Amino acid sequence: MKLNYLKFGTTGLCWLFGTTLLLAQQLTDQSEIKLNDLAAFNATGKSWTIAEKVISDPRNENELKATKGSGILVNITSNKMKGSDLLTNAVHGNIILEVDYLMAKNSNSGIYLQGNYEVQLKDSWGVLQPMSSDNGGIYERWDDARPEGSKGFEGYAPRQNASKAPGLWQHLKIAFQAPKFDATGKKTANARVLAVELNGVLVQDNVELFGPTGGAADKEKPLGPLRLQGDHGSVAFRNIKISKLPEEQINVNNRGGGDADPIYIDAPSNTMIRSFVNYAPKLLAVHAISVGSPLKTHYSYDLDNGLLLQGWHGEFIDATPMWDGRGNGTSRARGAVTSFVKKASPALAQLATVQTTWPADSTGSGFKTKGYIIDNEDRPQFKYNIYGAEVTDIITVSNDGKGLNRSINIDKTVPNLYVLLANASSIEELAKGYYLVDGQSYYLELDKGAPKPIIRDANGGKELIILLDKQLNYSISF
């Protein structure tokens, strides 16, 4: 069930739990948790603070750097500063929760619904076969009385790994149905996680929770606080949004619709498919190729502009829009997509000065696509002519599956020829040749020896351009 299948709204729900529970402040009485201070939380430990900005270099273990201000809840732990869990003062039953979060390298956290049922948050970047202990998983229940090797049980792995790199903001959306109890306090229905979307990908669908998961705070109950795990590593949260679970979604076990069976394309080996690609809202690349990898990192390329459009982790392609019925020619990525462009434009351009506006199209450049050739591992190498030279554009998945490597090669030097590395809302240099791009959406790293790029203002955002001689190598991590 996609969470947008839920009809979000403010439908009131009535729980007859007794006077004490009715008087308790409920999270669903508000639309968000304000992060101007820690007033919404109970007994905050020293590791928790409020910040304006948080940066984490994915090359450094468990590192978060926070800038004073408001809007972000941050937990920074170290050998000297042990973290602690954080509980809201308000409690909740049925709830829809949305939150952005950011993990440090190899960090581990979690969101405990009602303090008892953990949706796992973890640096699971690059994991090929995720388990219940990975990002987006529902953690195991635990019983020390069970035999060794089976103490943990009834965990739910995410359907696919839709995780992003540490230091990048990720988005989680949860629809939760609380357990039910009769007048004597006897449980009459188990809790359910109706859906979990991680970075826009459905990773849990209508999961029944037969009891509290490992590390639960208390016995099961109709209402409980939201609990953020802070004793396993550094983590940050922002945009904590809350809404009521619509009444028509309660006790609905079959959430299927009348839609056609999906048509999926997997990539057990290097795989290509040509289609239209919607690379941004209302923007369509009509001569595009999507390239899949068994490392579960994939990308789409625009043949009309020599442009790397997007990359994603997870499963490969949903071809339903293209092949179902008459079809419309488009395919969709099945994983967590990171967009690398705001609007299609040539990847290369000859500029009179470093402040010359980047051209909107290839008019006057002599651009002509030459298609692609296939290497000995069945991966494409894209070719096109521009300004009288031939370009070979080679994009490969990194050996660890965490990102993409790109090599742009030209057969002869063209004066003042630049590569548009990024066009984004923000571009920040973290270290020499190492950039954080588009509101902490992805990293871009130049190979050693590359000329120094230029960050310049463009259309209310930023552009990163670099002079091309004969070859340019760089990588993108997301």
C-alpha positions, -999 to +999 in steps of 0.1 A: +000+000+000+014+033-010+009+058+018-007+083-007-034+056-009-044+068+025-068+097+024-050+120+048-072+143+068-084+154+102-111+128+108-116+126+145-112+093+162-127+085+196-111+061+220-130+053+252-099+044+273-110+059+306-106+094+322-068+092+327-061+084+291-086+109+277-069+137+297-035+128+283-021+152+258-021+134+224+004+139+196-024+139+170-039+170+186-010+189+169+003+189+133+040+188+141+065+188+169+081+222+172+119+221+173+126+255+187+136+239+220+133+205+238+100+214+255+081+186+237+103+159+252+106+143+286+139+141+306+162+150+278+198+137+281+229+158+275+235+143+240+203+159+227+203+195+214+185+218+190+204+230+159+200+250+127+222+229+105+238+194+108+266+181+086+281+146+086+310+136+064+303+099+053+341+092+055+341+098+093+327+073+118+297+085+139+304+122+132+278+149+133+286+187+133+258+209+144+254+247+140+235+265+168+200+276+160+166+259+157+146+235+135+167+203+139+167+179+168+202+163+170+217+136+191+255+136+191+273+107+208+309+097+214+331+076+236+328+104+262+292+112+256+268+083+258+235+090+243+200+083+257+165+077+243+141+106+240+104+104+247+077+129+238+056+143+266+025+137+245+012+102+237-004+086+207-026+058+195-034+056+158-011+080+140+005+090+107+040+102+113+064+119+088+100+128+096+132+137+079+163+122+095+200+121+089+224+093+100+261+095+108+284+069+093+277+034+109+251+049+133+220+032+145+188+046+158+151+039+157+116+053+161+096+034+188+059+039+181+041+041+215+076+035+230+073-002+221+074-010+184+107+000+166+110+011+130+147+008+125+169+037+115+204+027+105+232+035+081+224+007+057+240+024+027+250-002+001+235-032+019+222-056-009+200-079+012+185-059+041+173-075+073+149-064+100+178-046+117+185-025+086+170+009+077+133+008+073+130-026+090+107-035+119+130-048+146+127-083+160+108-092+192+132-106+218+130-134+244+161-144+264+144-176+274+145-189+238+174-210+226+206-193+213+201-182+177+164-178+180+161-152+208+151-126+182+120-134+162+092-119+142+112-091+127+103-077+093+130-067+068+123-039+044+111-050+010+142-033-006+170-011+006+160+025-002+186+040+021+207+070+013+243+078+023+251+090+058+250+128+060+221+130+036+185+138+046+162+108+044+124+108+046+102+084+065+064+081+065+046+057+088+009+048+092+004+030+125-027+014+141-025+010+178-034-022+197-069-024+210-081-034+245-114-042+261-128-026+293-108-051+315-075-042+298-073-074+278-058-069+243-083-077+216-063-067+185-026-064+178-009-033+167-002-029+130+022-009+109-001-003+080+027+012+058+062+025+059+076+046+030+113+052+031+125+079+007+093+075-013+095+037-015+070+014+002+092-009+024+065-022+048+029-030+040+003-040+066+025-057+091+009-072+122+029-067+154+022-096+178+040-079+207+066-052+215+099-054+197+133-057+213+141-028+237+105-019+243+099+007+270+068-008+286+040-033+282+015-028+254-012-001+260-037+020+241-016+051+242+021+057+245+048+083+238+069+085+207+104+074+215+136+083+196+165+060+201+197+078+211+220+053+227+233+036+196+249+065+177+245+100+163+213+110+145+193+141+136+156+148+130+136+176+114+101+183+100+084+159+125+048+160+111+018+143+127-017+136+115-046+113+125-051+080+108-083+083+088-111+062+103-118+043+071-082+029+072-087+012+106-092-026+105-087-027+068-066-058+061-069-060+023-056-028+009-053-039-027-071-021-054-083-029-089-051-018-105-034-039-132-007-062-121+026-043-122+052-050-149+086-050-132+120-053-148+148-065-126+186-062-131+202-095-121+230-085-145+238-051-162+205-042-179+193-014-202+158-002-211+149+027-234+119+048-225+106+082-217+117+093-182+100+118-160+131+132-144+114+161-126+078+173-121+062+178-155+095+174-173+101+144-196+132+131-214+120+114-245+153+098-256+164+083-224+181+051-213+179+036-178+208+014-169+204-012-141+231-030-121+231-062-099+246-040-072+211-024-070+223+011-080+209+024-113+207+056-134+189+073-163+207+091-191+194+117-215+207+110-250+196+144-263+219+163-240+245+139-228+231+143-194+230+121-163+194+126-151+190+106-119+203+077-099+186+054-074+192+025-050+169-005-047+149-024-074+152-014-111+122-005-133+084-004-132+075-006-169+037-007-162+031+028-176+050+019-208+035-016-215+002-018-198-026-014-223-017+011-249+010+026-226+024+061-226+061+053-232+073+061-197+090+039-171+095+045-134+124+038-110+113+014-083+139+026-058+148+058-039+155+084-066+180+112-064+177+137-092+208+153-106+191+180-128+164+206-124+159+210-161+175+194-191+203+213-207+236+203-225+261+186-203+289+205-221+290+240-234+315+265-248+314+297-227+329+331-236+336+337-199+330+319-167+300+341-161+283+334-194+249+319-189+247+282-195+228+275-228+193+261-226+198+238-256+225+226-280+217+251-308+249+262-325+271+235-308+268+209-336+255+184-311+247+150-326+241+118-306+260+087-318+242+063-295+264+040-274+288+011-275+288-018-251+318-028-230+328-063-220+305-062-190+274-052-210+276-016-198+269+013-223+295+040-232+276+070-246+290+089-276+281+122-292+296+149-313+298+185-301+318+216-313+335+193-339+348+169-313+337+134-303+328+128-266+327+094-249+307+094-216+313+064-194+291+059-163+296+029-141+284+018-107+311+019-080+324-015-068+306-011-035+274-001-051+271+031-032+273+055-061+283+062-097+317+069-113+318+091-144+345+096-170+339+123-197+365+119-226+369+141-257+391+133-287+405+168-291+407+199-271+379+225-275+388+260-262+367+272-232+346+240-231+330+234-197+311+206-180+280+214-159+287+192-129+256+203-109+227+227-111+211+228-076+196+248-048+229+247-029+265+236-034+289+234-005+325+224-006+332+201+024+369+195+015+391+200-016+372+186-046+344+172-024+310+188-025+276+185-008+249+192-033+212+203-034+202+206+003+222+176+013+208+153-014+241+139-028+279+141-028+301+149-057+339+142-056+364+151-082+394+128-089+427+142-078+444+163-104+411+178-118+411+215-123+393+236-097+356+240-105+337+272-102+306+276-080+284+304-095+249+318-090+223+308-115+185+312-116+182+316-079+204+286-072+239+274-078+259+259-107+291+239-104+311+241-137+346+229-146+369+233-176+373+201-197+406+194-214+408+158-226+393+139-197+373+145-165+367+119-138+344+123-108+320+103-086+286+108-072+274+093-039+238+093-028 
